[in-house]
Amino acid sequence: MTTTGAETVIAPARARTAAPSAAVRRGQGFQHGGWFVAPFLALFALFVIWPLLRGVYLSFTDANISGDGAGFVGLDNYREALRDRLMWDALGHSAYFTLLVVPCITVLAFLLAMLAHHIERGKWLWRLCFFAPFLLPSTVAGNLWQWLFNPGTGMVNHVLGLETPWLTDKAYAMLAVVVCTLWWTVGFSFLLYLAALQGIPGHLYEAAKLDGANAWHRTVHITLPMLRHITGLVVALQILASLQVFDQAVVMMDFSPGPEESTRTFVQFTLEEGFTSYRVGYASAISIIFFVLIAAVALARMWLLRNREEGGR
């Protein structure tokens, strides 16, 4: 097919005029889409970025809760925090709580998801029972388990035939908070595992059955490898959430640090310094230290996950 000279001249001109119009349309689309993102960015800056920057500033001052007479003290708050035994004790309590909760909740959520996935009758009822506690407010869960662990009227000692002072003994107080947390929050991880189980192709299990693999082998060689990414997500989320434990521990101990201060967590210690001792500058410094620790944990998890994925290729 031949083309005339006019056509060969006009075609590039049309291409040149069409290209800017497409770019303009893309720019207009971005501008219109920006209006949808703007409310979120404004709220994020107001309630996250600004408090963070304000906290960093206050951490270098001796500000009190009234906000008057805040003087610059440099790194004095950070030096005091690093030498504060109470801060390290609170951090140790949060770490101990995390070490107990994360493995237990990961294993328990997986087992409950496997049960709800494979059971045939009343499947919706099992799912509802496992997930429903997660919908309760933290104060309701804390008050409920405070009553259940009550040595005189609680059901735990009555059912188990014990006389354990769960909430008044240093050896058992944190364990009581752990049990409450497992019952209250396992539903979220259970839901993640259940969704992942439903996404595993059924033909993998059928092929394994034809090869003679029993239920244990199918679980170990198919289910667990297919859920490794969800397991990593569950562990990461639970670590970050457990390090910030506060609500249930405070409610169960009647807003006290527990017997011999055994359940005082890092968040509770920060609030006590800021709103009980009125040392806002020092509390801000503690908060920044805690923020750096949590960020380090999150970055370490991302680094390990990336190296594992690169090593598996």
DOFI-371346 format. One line per 2 residues: number of its first residue (from 1); their letters; for each residue x, y, z of N, C-alpha, C. Coordinates in steps of 0.2 Angstrom, whole numbers. Layout:
BEGIN
NUM = A = X,Y,Z,X,Y,Z,X,Y,Z  ...
//
This chain:
BEGIN
1 = MT = 4,-6,0,0,0,0,4,6,0  3,11,-4,7,17,-5,3,23,-1
3 = TT = 7,27,1,4,33,4,7,40,0  3,44,0,4,51,-3,9,55,2
5 = GA = 12,60,-1,17,64,2,13,68,8  7,70,6,3,74,11,2,70,17
7 = ET = 0,63,16,-1,59,22,5,58,26  11,57,23,17,56,27,18,62,31
9 = VI = 16,68,28,18,74,32,13,75,38  6,73,36,1,74,41,1,69,47
11 = AP = 3,63,46,3,58,51,8,60,57  14,62,56,18,64,61,15,69,65
13 = AR = 12,74,61,9,80,65,3,77,69  -1,73,67,-6,70,71,-3,67,78
15 = AR = 2,63,77,6,59,82,8,64,87  11,70,85,14,75,89,8,78,93
17 = TA = 2,79,90,-3,83,93,-7,78,98  -7,71,97,-10,66,101,-6,65,107
19 = AP = 1,65,107,5,64,113,4,68,118  4,75,117,3,80,123,-4,79,126
21 = SA = -9,77,121,-16,77,124,-17,71,129  -13,65,127,-13,59,132,-10,61,138
23 = AV = -4,65,138,0,67,144,-5,72,148  -8,76,145,-13,81,148,-18,77,152
25 = RR = -21,72,149,-26,68,152,-23,64,158  -17,61,157,-14,58,163,-13,63,169
27 = GQ = -11,69,167,-10,74,172,-16,76,176  -21,77,172,-28,79,174,-31,73,179
29 = GF = -30,67,177,-32,61,181,-28,61,187  -22,62,187,-18,62,194,-20,68,198
31 = QH = -22,74,195,-24,79,199,-31,78,202  -35,75,199,-42,73,201,-41,68,207
33 = GG = -37,63,205,-36,58,211,-32,60,217  -28,66,216,-25,68,222,-30,71,227
35 = WF = -36,73,225,-41,76,229,-44,70,234  -44,64,231,-46,58,235,-41,57,241
37 = VA = -35,58,239,-30,56,244,-29,61,249  -30,68,247,-29,73,251,-32,73,258
39 = PF = -38,71,259,-41,70,266,-37,65,271  -35,60,268,-31,55,272,-24,58,273
41 = LA = -21,61,268,-14,64,270,-15,70,275  -20,74,275,-21,79,280,-22,76,287
43 = LF = -26,71,287,-27,68,294,-21,64,296  -17,61,292,-11,58,293,-6,63,296
45 = AL = -5,68,293,0,73,295,-2,76,302  -9,77,303,-11,80,309,-11,76,315
47 = FV = -12,69,314,-12,65,320,-6,60,320  -2,60,315,4,56,315,10,60,315
49 = IW = 11,63,309,17,67,308,18,72,313  13,76,314,14,82,319,15,80,326
51 = PL = 11,75,329,13,72,336,20,69,336  22,66,331,29,63,331,34,69,331
53 = LR = 34,74,327,38,79,327,38,83,334  32,84,336,31,87,342,34,84,348
55 = GV = 34,77,348,37,73,353,44,73,353  47,73,347,54,74,346,57,80,349
57 = YL = 53,85,348,55,92,351,55,92,358  49,89,361,48,89,368,53,85,372
59 = SF = 56,80,368,61,75,371,67,79,373  69,84,370,75,88,371,73,94,376
61 = TD = 68,94,380,66,99,384,64,96,391  63,101,396,60,98,402,53,100,403
63 = AN = 49,100,398,42,102,398,38,98,403  33,101,406,29,98,411,22,97,408
65 = IS = 17,95,411,11,93,408,7,100,407  9,105,410,5,112,409,8,115,403
67 = GD = 14,113,400,17,116,394,20,123,395  21,125,402,24,131,403,31,130,405
69 = GA = 35,135,403,42,135,405,47,129,403  45,127,397,49,121,394,56,124,392
71 = GF = 61,122,395,68,124,393,72,118,390  76,120,385,80,115,382,85,112,386
73 = VG = 85,105,386,90,102,391,95,97,386  94,97,380,98,93,376,97,86,376
75 = LD = 102,82,377,101,74,378,100,72,385  99,76,390,99,74,397,93,69,398
77 = NY = 87,70,395,82,65,396,84,58,393  87,58,388,89,52,385,95,48,389
79 = RE = 99,52,392,104,49,396,101,47,403  96,50,405,93,48,411,89,42,410
81 = AL = 85,41,404,81,36,402,86,29,402  92,30,399,96,24,398,99,22,405
83 = RD = 99,26,410,101,24,416,95,22,421  89,23,419,83,22,423,81,14,423
85 = RL = 82,12,429,81,5,431,73,3,429  69,8,431,62,6,430,60,6,423
87 = MW = 63,10,419,62,9,411,64,2,409  70,0,411,72,-6,408,68,-12,411
89 = DA = 66,-11,417,61,-16,420,55,-17,416  52,-11,414,46,-11,410,47,-14,403
91 = LG = 53,-12,400,54,-15,394,55,-22,394  58,-25,400,58,-32,401,52,-35,401
93 = HS = 47,-32,405,40,-35,406,37,-35,399  38,-30,395,35,-30,388,38,-36,384
95 = AY = 44,-37,384,48,-42,380,46,-49,383  45,-50,389,43,-56,392,36,-58,390
97 = FT = 32,-53,390,25,-54,387,25,-56,380  29,-52,376,29,-54,369,32,-61,367
99 = LL = 37,-63,371,40,-70,370,35,-75,372  30,-74,377,25,-79,378,19,-79,373
101 = VV = 17,-73,371,11,-72,367,12,-74,360  18,-72,357,19,-73,350,19,-80,348
103 = PC = 23,-84,351,23,-92,348,16,-95,350  13,-93,356,7,-97,358,1,-95,353
105 = IT = 1,-88,351,-5,-86,347,-4,-88,340  2,-89,338,3,-91,331,1,-99,330
107 = VL = 3,-103,335,2,-110,335,-6,-111,336  -9,-107,340,-16,-108,342,-20,-106,336
109 = AF = -18,-100,333,-22,-98,327,-22,-103,321  -16,-106,320,-16,-111,315,-20,-117,316
111 = LL = -20,-119,323,-24,-125,324,-31,-124,324  -33,-118,326,-40,-116,326,-43,-115,318
113 = AM = -38,-112,314,-40,-112,307,-40,-119,304  -36,-123,305,-36,-130,302,-43,-133,304
115 = LA = -45,-132,311,-51,-136,313,-57,-133,310  -57,-126,309,-63,-123,306,-63,-124,298
117 = HH = -57,-125,295,-57,-126,288,-59,-133,286  -57,-138,290,-59,-145,289,-65,-148,292
119 = IE = -68,-145,297,-74,-147,300,-80,-146,295  -84,-151,295,-90,-151,290,-96,-148,293
121 = RG = -98,-150,299,-105,-148,301,-104,-142,306  -108,-137,305,-108,-131,310,-101,-127,308
123 = KW = -99,-126,302,-93,-123,301,-94,-115,303  -99,-112,301,-100,-105,302,-100,-104,310
125 = LW = -103,-109,314,-103,-108,321,-96,-108,324  -92,-112,322,-85,-113,324,-81,-106,322
127 = RL = -82,-104,316,-79,-98,314,-81,-92,319  -87,-92,320,-90,-86,324,-87,-86,331
129 = CF = -87,-92,334,-85,-93,341,-77,-91,341  -73,-93,336,-66,-92,337,-65,-84,336
131 = FA = -69,-81,331,-67,-74,330,-71,-69,334  -76,-71,337,-81,-66,341,-77,-62,346
133 = PF = -73,-66,351,-69,-62,356,-65,-56,353  -63,-56,347,-59,-51,345,-63,-45,344
135 = LL = -69,-45,343,-74,-39,342,-75,-36,349  -73,-39,355,-75,-35,361,-70,-30,362
137 = PS = -72,-24,366,-67,-19,368,-62,-22,373  -56,-19,373,-51,-21,378,-53,-21,385
139 = TV = -57,-16,387,-59,-16,394,-64,-21,396  -68,-23,391,-73,-29,392,-69,-35,393
141 = AG = -64,-37,389,-60,-43,389,-56,-43,396  -53,-37,398,-50,-37,404,-54,-38,410
143 = NL = -60,-34,410,-64,-35,416,-67,-42,416  -68,-45,411,-71,-52,411,-66,-57,414
145 = WQ = -59,-57,411,-54,-61,414,-52,-59,421  -53,-53,423,-51,-51,430,-56,-55,434
147 = WL = -63,-56,432,-67,-59,436,-66,-67,436  -64,-69,430,-63,-77,429,-57,-79,434
149 = FN = -52,-74,434,-46,-76,438,-47,-74,446  -52,-71,448,-53,-70,455,-53,-76,459
151 = PG = -48,-76,464,-47,-82,468,-54,-85,472  -58,-80,474,-64,-82,477,-70,-84,473
153 = TG = -72,-80,468,-78,-81,464,-76,-83,457  -70,-83,455,-68,-84,448,-69,-92,446
155 = MV = -70,-93,439,-71,-100,437,-65,-103,436  -59,-100,435,-53,-103,433,-51,-108,438
157 = NH = -50,-105,444,-48,-110,450,-53,-115,452  -60,-113,451,-65,-118,452,-65,-124,448
159 = VL = -64,-122,441,-64,-128,436,-58,-132,437  -52,-129,438,-46,-132,438,-44,-135,445
161 = GL = -48,-133,450,-47,-136,457,-41,-133,460  -40,-127,459,-34,-123,461,-36,-118,466
163 = ET = -31,-115,470,-31,-109,474,-26,-104,472  -25,-103,466,-19,-99,464,-21,-92,464
165 = PW = -17,-88,467,-18,-80,467,-16,-77,461  -20,-78,455,-17,-76,449,-16,-68,448
167 = LT = -20,-64,451,-19,-57,450,-15,-54,456  -13,-57,461,-10,-54,467,-3,-57,468
169 = DK = -1,-62,464,6,-65,465,10,-63,459  16,-61,460,21,-59,455,22,-65,450
171 = AY = 22,-71,452,23,-77,448,18,-78,443  12,-76,444,6,-78,440,3,-72,436
173 = AM = 4,-66,438,1,-60,436,1,-59,428  8,-60,426,9,-59,419,6,-65,415
175 = LA = 6,-71,418,3,-76,414,-5,-75,413  -8,-72,418,-15,-71,418,-16,-66,412
177 = VV = -12,-61,411,-13,-56,406,-12,-60,399  -7,-64,399,-6,-68,393,-12,-72,391
179 = VC = -15,-76,396,-21,-80,394,-27,-75,391  -28,-70,395,-33,-65,392,-31,-63,385
181 = TL = -25,-61,384,-23,-59,377,-24,-64,372  -22,-70,373,-23,-76,369,-31,-77,367
183 = WW = -35,-77,372,-42,-78,371,-45,-72,367  -43,-66,368,-46,-60,365,-43,-58,358
185 = TV = -37,-60,357,-34,-57,350,-33,-63,345  -34,-69,347,-32,-75,343,-37,-75,336
187 = GF = -42,-72,337,-47,-72,331,-44,-68,325  -40,-63,326,-38,-59,320,-33,-64,316
189 = SF = -28,-67,320,-23,-71,317,-27,-78,314  -32,-80,317,-36,-86,315,-39,-84,308
191 = LL = -42,-78,308,-45,-76,301,-40,-76,296  -34,-73,297,-28,-73,292,-27,-80,289
193 = YL = -26,-85,294,-24,-92,292,-30,-95,289  -36,-94,291,-42,-97,287,-42,-95,280
195 = AA = -41,-88,279,-41,-86,272,-36,-89,268  -30,-89,271,-24,-92,267,-26,-100,266
197 = LQ = -28,-103,270,-30,-110,269,-35,-111,264  -40,-107,263,-45,-107,258,-42,-106,251
199 = GI = -36,-103,251,-32,-101,244,-28,-106,242  -26,-112,246,-22,-117,244,-26,-121,239
201 = PG = -23,-123,233,-26,-127,228,-27,-134,230  -34,-136,229,-35,-143,232,-32,-149,228
203 = HL = -30,-147,222,-27,-153,218,-20,-155,221  -17,-150,225,-11,-152,228,-12,-158,233
205 = YE = -17,-157,237,-19,-162,242,-21,-169,239  -25,-168,233,-27,-174,229,-21,-178,227
207 = AA = -16,-174,224,-10,-178,221,-6,-181,227  -6,-178,233,-2,-181,238,-6,-187,241
209 = KL = -12,-187,241,-16,-193,243,-15,-199,238  -14,-197,232,-13,-203,227,-6,-205,228
211 = DG = -1,-201,230,5,-204,231,6,-207,238  1,-208,242,1,-211,248,2,-207,254
213 = AN = 2,-200,254,4,-196,259,-2,-196,264  -1,-196,271,-6,-196,276,-7,-189,278
215 = AW = -12,-188,282,-14,-181,284,-8,-177,287  -4,-180,291,2,-177,294,7,-175,289
217 = HR = 9,-179,284,13,-177,278,10,-172,274  4,-172,273,1,-166,269,1,-160,273
219 = TV = 1,-160,279,1,-154,283,8,-151,283  13,-156,284,20,-153,285,23,-151,278
221 = HI = 21,-155,273,24,-154,266,20,-149,261  14,-148,263,10,-144,258,7,-138,262
223 = TL = 4,-139,268,0,-134,271,5,-129,274  10,-131,278,15,-126,281,19,-122,276
225 = PM = 22,-126,271,25,-122,266,21,-116,263  15,-118,261,11,-113,258,8,-108,262
227 = LR = 9,-108,269,7,-103,273,13,-99,276  19,-100,274,25,-97,277,24,-90,277
229 = HI = 21,-87,271,21,-79,271,16,-77,276  10,-80,277,5,-78,282,8,-79,289
231 = TG = 12,-84,290,15,-85,296,20,-79,298  24,-77,293,28,-72,294,24,-65,296
233 = LV = 19,-64,292,15,-59,293,12,-59,300  9,-65,302,6,-65,309,11,-64,314
235 = VA = 17,-67,314,22,-66,319,24,-58,319  25,-55,313,27,-48,313,22,-44,317
237 = LQ = 15,-45,315,10,-41,318,9,-42,325  10,-48,327,9,-50,334,15,-47,339
239 = IL = 21,-47,336,27,-44,339,26,-37,340  24,-33,335,23,-26,336,17,-24,341
241 = AS = 12,-28,340,6,-27,345,8,-29,352  11,-34,353,13,-37,360,18,-32,363
243 = LQ = 22,-29,360,27,-24,363,23,-18,365  18,-17,362,14,-11,364,8,-13,369
245 = VF = 8,-18,372,3,-21,377,2,-15,382  -5,-14,383,-6,-9,389,-13,-10,391
247 = DQ = -18,-10,387,-25,-10,389,-27,-16,394  -26,-22,392,-29,-28,396,-25,-28,402
249 = AV = -18,-27,402,-14,-27,408,-16,-22,414  -18,-16,411,-20,-11,416,-27,-12,419
251 = VM = -31,-14,415,-38,-16,417,-38,-22,422  -35,-27,420,-35,-33,425,-32,-31,431
253 = MD = -27,-27,432,-23,-25,438,-26,-19,441  -32,-17,439,-36,-11,442,-31,-5,442
255 = FS = -28,-4,436,-25,2,434,-18,3,439  -16,-2,441,-10,-2,445,-4,-6,441
257 = PG = 2,-6,443,8,-9,439,8,-17,441  3,-19,445,3,-26,447,7,-28,453
259 = PE = 6,-34,455,10,-36,461,18,-35,460  21,-31,465,28,-30,464,30,-27,457
261 = ES = 25,-23,454,26,-20,448,28,-25,442  25,-31,443,27,-36,438,24,-36,431
263 = TR = 18,-32,431,15,-31,425,15,-24,422  20,-20,424,20,-13,422,24,-14,415
265 = TF = 21,-12,410,23,-12,403,27,-6,401  30,-6,395,33,0,393,29,6,392
267 = VQ = 23,5,389,18,10,387,15,13,394  14,8,399,11,11,405,16,15,409
269 = FT = 22,13,409,28,17,412,28,24,409  28,24,402,28,30,398,22,35,401
271 = LE = 16,32,401,10,36,403,11,38,410  14,34,415,15,36,422,19,42,422
273 = EG = 25,42,418,30,48,418,27,54,416  22,53,411,20,59,407,14,62,411
275 = FT = 9,58,414,3,60,416,2,59,424  7,56,427,7,55,434,13,59,437
277 = SY = 18,58,435,24,62,437,24,69,433  20,70,428,20,77,425,26,78,421
279 = RV = 30,73,419,37,75,416,36,73,408  33,78,405,31,77,398,38,76,394
281 = GY = 43,80,395,49,80,391,52,73,392  52,70,398,56,64,399,51,58,396
283 = AS = 45,59,397,40,54,394,41,54,386  42,60,383,43,60,376,49,57,374
285 = AI = 55,58,378,61,54,376,60,47,377  57,44,382,55,37,382,51,35,376
287 = SI = 47,38,374,42,36,368,47,36,362  51,41,361,56,41,355,60,34,355
289 = IF = 63,33,361,67,27,362,63,20,360  57,20,362,52,15,361,51,14,353
291 = FV = 49,20,350,48,20,343,54,18,339  60,20,341,66,17,338,67,10,339
293 = LI = 65,7,345,66,0,346,61,-4,341  54,-2,341,49,-5,337,51,-4,329
295 = AA = 54,1,327,56,2,320,61,-3,319  66,-4,323,72,-8,322,69,-15,322
297 = VA = 64,-17,326,61,-24,325,58,-25,318  54,-20,316,51,-20,310,56,-21,304
299 = LA = 61,-17,304,66,-17,299,70,-23,299  71,-26,305,75,-33,305,70,-38,302
301 = RM = 64,-38,303,60,-43,300,59,-42,293  59,-36,290,59,-35,283,66,-38,280
303 = WL = 71,-36,283,78,-38,281,78,-46,281  76,-49,286,76,-57,286,72,-60,281
305 = LR = 66,-57,280,61,-59,275,64,-59,268  67,-53,266,70,-52,260,76,-57,258
307 = NR = 80,-58,263,85,-62,263,83,-69,262  77,-71,265,75,-78,264,72,-79,257
309 = EE = 68,-74,255,66,-74,248,71,-75,243  76,-71,244,82,-71,239,86,-78,239
311 = GG = 86,-80,245,90,-87,246,86,-93,243  79,-92,243,75,-97,240,74,-97,233
313 = R = 77,-92,230,76,-92,222,81,-96,219
//
